[in-house]
Amino acid sequence: MRINRRFRGGEIPTSSMADIAFLLLIFFLVTTTIDIDKGLGLVLPPEGETIEINKKNILNCLINSSGMVLLGGEPVNPKDVSRIVKDRLRENNKLIVSVKTHEKTRYKDYIAIIDQLKMADATRISIAETD
Amino acid sequence: MKFIRKTTLSTEIPTASMPDIIFMLLIFFMVTTVLREYSGLPIEIPKAKRIEKLKSKRHTSHIWISKEGLISIEDRLFNMKNIRNIIYDKRVADPQIVISLKADEQARMGLIAGIHNELRKADALKLNYSTKMSPD
């Protein structure tokens, strides 16, 4: 038996090309993960600048090597720092929080305190040198 | 006088160039997508709540600090005393540079404070502690 084959024009159908290209575009858009850097911002003081600050306006915040916090001379829970600082800021809006850490303090504990200070809307944060 | 209007407008939108337009779009997106340039060190970054986005990727430079105390900038390991020079060069090249500190949560503050001092000496004062969003 012989099949009668007839040649009917040699065109590639291009009508679905747009759809294919769209699918590719959407695939790339979905699979591309743009990782935006997020974090806690801080501006360091310029080198060699020392300003005399009235002792009343300083709130010392000390963090020891095991992550315990001493705020203004009293031991506090790190989670209460934002509440206490907020109260102190309400009394005195010129308050500068001076964060001082031990050499062996973990970075995690330090970040937790900076986060607490940010939560209390403390804009004046000073990072003291470690011992 | 009477005008005879021959309206032989075709009512179809030409779709022949549609794939070209979409391919152009595709290529545009592929070219403008900046993939991660440097892999850095294996670190676990800390979590925080009050986080903000870094404005521009172009004006950001990363410093990786592992929990063992290794310091890496652009996939090269550095000593503490060399940081000042490389950051200073970056700062000269781009005055609005923001340093993103990607430190492991177990890193010690002695090291971080050293980095702070070096950054101050290099006059790169805008700092960002890279953190993850805290779940609660």
Boltz contact constraints between the chains, C-beta under 6 A:
constraints:
  - contact:
      token1: [A, 17]
      token2: [B, 19]
      max_distance: 6.0
  - contact:
      token1: [A, 18]
      token2: [B, 18]
      max_distance: 6.0
  - contact:
      token1: [A, 18]
      token2: [B, 19]
      max_distance: 6.0
  - contact:
      token1: [A, 18]
      token2: [B, 22]
      max_distance: 6.0
  - contact:
      token1: [A, 21]
      token2: [B, 19]
      max_distance: 6.0
  - contact:
      token1: [A, 21]
      token2: [B, 22]
      max_distance: 6.0
  - contact:
      token1: [A, 21]
      token2: [B, 23]
      max_distance: 6.0
  - contact:
      token1: [A, 22]
      token2: [B, 22]
      max_distance: 6.0
  - contact:
      token1: [A, 24]
      token2: [B, 26]
      max_distance: 6.0
  - contact:
      token1: [A, 25]
      token2: [B, 25]
      max_distance: 6.0
  - contact:
      token1: [A, 25]
      token2: [B, 26]
      max_distance: 6.0
  - contact:
      token1: [A, 32]
      token2: [B, 33]
      max_distance: 6.0
  - contact:
      token1: [A, 36]
      token2: [B, 53]
      max_distance: 6.0
  - contact:
      token1: [A, 37]
      token2: [B, 54]
      max_distance: 6.0
  - contact:
      token1: [A, 37]
      token2: [B, 100]
      max_distance: 6.0
  - contact:
      token1: [A, 38]
      token2: [B, 51]
      max_distance: 6.0
  - contact:
      token1: [A, 38]
      token2: [B, 53]
      max_distance: 6.0
  - contact:
      token1: [A, 39]
      token2: [B, 51]
      max_distance: 6.0
  - contact:
      token1: [A, 39]
      token2: [B, 128]
      max_distance: 6.0
  - contact:
      token1: [A, 39]
      token2: [B, 129]
      max_distance: 6.0
  - contact:
      token1: [A, 39]
      token2: [B, 130]
      max_distance: 6.0
  - contact:
      token1: [A, 39]
      token2: [B, 131]
      max_distance: 6.0
  - contact:
      token1: [A, 40]
      token2: [B, 48]
      max_distance: 6.0
  - contact:
      token1: [A, 40]
      token2: [B, 129]
      max_distance: 6.0
  - contact:
      token1: [A, 40]
      token2: [B, 131]
      max_distance: 6.0
  - contact:
      token1: [A, 41]
      token2: [B, 52]
      max_distance: 6.0
  - contact:
      token1: [A, 41]
      token2: [B, 128]
      max_distance: 6.0
  - contact:
      token1: [A, 42]
      token2: [B, 127]
      max_distance: 6.0
  - contact:
      token1: [A, 43]
      token2: [B, 125]
      max_distance: 6.0
  - contact:
      token1: [A, 43]
      token2: [B, 126]
      max_distance: 6.0
  - contact:
      token1: [A, 44]
      token2: [B, 120]
      max_distance: 6.0
  - contact:
      token1: [A, 44]
      token2: [B, 125]
      max_distance: 6.0
  - contact:
      token1: [A, 44]
      token2: [B, 127]
      max_distance: 6.0
  - contact:
      token1: [A, 47]
      token2: [B, 120]
      max_distance: 6.0
  - contact:
      token1: [A, 47]
      token2: [B, 121]
      max_distance: 6.0
  - contact:
      token1: [A, 101]
      token2: [B, 109]
      max_distance: 6.0
  - contact:
      token1: [A, 103]
      token2: [B, 110]
      max_distance: 6.0
  - contact:
      token1: [A, 104]
      token2: [B, 108]
      max_distance: 6.0
  - contact:
      token1: [A, 105]
      token2: [B, 109]
      max_distance: 6.0
  - contact:
      token1: [A, 106]
      token2: [B, 106]
      max_distance: 6.0
  - contact:
      token1: [A, 107]
      token2: [B, 103]
      max_distance: 6.0
  - contact:
      token1: [A, 107]
      token2: [B, 105]
      max_distance: 6.0
  - contact:
      token1: [A, 107]
      token2: [B, 107]
      max_distance: 6.0
  - contact:
      token1: [A, 107]
      token2: [B, 112]
      max_distance: 6.0
  - contact:
      token1: [A, 108]
      token2: [B, 46]
      max_distance: 6.0
  - contact:
      token1: [A, 108]
      token2: [B, 105]
      max_distance: 6.0
  - contact:
      token1: [A, 110]
      token2: [B, 109]
      max_distance: 6.0
  - contact:
      token1: [A, 111]
      token2: [B, 46]
      max_distance: 6.0
  - contact:
      token1: [A, 111]
      token2: [B, 48]
      max_distance: 6.0
  - contact:
      token1: [A, 111]
      token2: [B, 129]
      max_distance: 6.0
  - contact:
      token1: [A, 115]
      token2: [B, 48]
      max_distance: 6.0
  - contact:
      token1: [A, 115]
      token2: [B, 49]
      max_distance: 6.0
  - contact:
      token1: [A, 115]
      token2: [B, 50]
      max_distance: 6.0
  - contact:
      token1: [A, 118]
      token2: [B, 50]
      max_distance: 6.0
  - contact:
      token1: [A, 119]
      token2: [B, 50]
      max_distance: 6.0
  - contact:
      token1: [A, 130]
      token2: [B, 109]
      max_distance: 6.0
  - contact:
      token1: [A, 130]
      token2: [B, 110]
      max_distance: 6.0
  - contact:
      token1: [A, 130]
      token2: [B, 113]
      max_distance: 6.0
